Amino acid sequence: MKVPIYSMKGKASKSSATLPAAFEEPVRLDLIRRAVRSARANRRQAYGAANRAGYRHSVSWPGKGRGMARTPRKNGGGGRAAEAPNTIGGRRAHPPKAEKEWDIKINSKERKKAFRSALAATTQQSYVSARGHVIPEKVTLPYVVDNKIESISSEHEGESITKRALSLLDGLGLGEDIDRSTDGKGIRPGKGKRRGRKYRTPRSILIVLSKSNGSGNAFRNLSGVDVTTSKDLNTELLAPGGDPGRLVVFSKAAVSELEKRL
């Protein structure tokens, strides 16, 4: 499968890049969602109550025959109950256990096939549009850009690299997708807004470079944009939330590095 190579000004050149055979893999939505669910579960941090939580009292029970409930009472506390789940400062009835295993297993062949399937979905306009991405007409997905994108941070030192990155994406016709992400930012429903994640921002473009360098910093302030390398590219980045069809921009060198990995 061949796709045109775009210049830094957003113009398609006469030369083309050959994508690896993985981009022609059948899209398996079930495997993609299993792989994403497994990746999320496997990095989940274990948590639980402390061993002595709710037990930090000196208590006793006087025994039967006194007409009182069989609840532990504080020693010297005037009969005040403690430690039981229905008392103030007592333990939880069924607290979370730190030893609980959150991992979800997935076979290595299934995980690799899910990655190839997520790659293939980036070439199909129906999947990309279904995710809500705004893409120009008559374009060949995914975008492959000249290798100058790898050194965007070292060129024009007097100019803001973020402005240069934004002008590059505007030239490719992708500025509207960043605007969509900016306009879609809103306050998250539920308790998550009180736990350090008040706002929710829609995912926009994924930039894939051949190696990690300062060029990734040029895109990090753009709303919804993620930057990664061919080595670190995974199913979750290609299909956030398990929905395939992310709008991806590869550098020419990143495509070559990806072919070595596959």
Secondary structure, DSSP 8 states (H G I E B T S, - for coil): -EEEEE-TTS-EEEEEEE--GGGGS---HHHHHHHHHHHHHHT-------TTTT--S-EE---SSSSS-S--EETTTTT-B-SSTTSTT---SS---TT--------HHHHHHHHHHHHHHTT-HHHHHHTT----SS--SSEEE-GGGGGTTTS-TTS-HHHHHHHHHHHTT-HHHHHHHHHT-EE--SGGGGTT--EE-----EEEESS-SGGGGGTTTSTT-EEEETTT--HHHHSGGG-----EEEEHHHHHHHHHH-
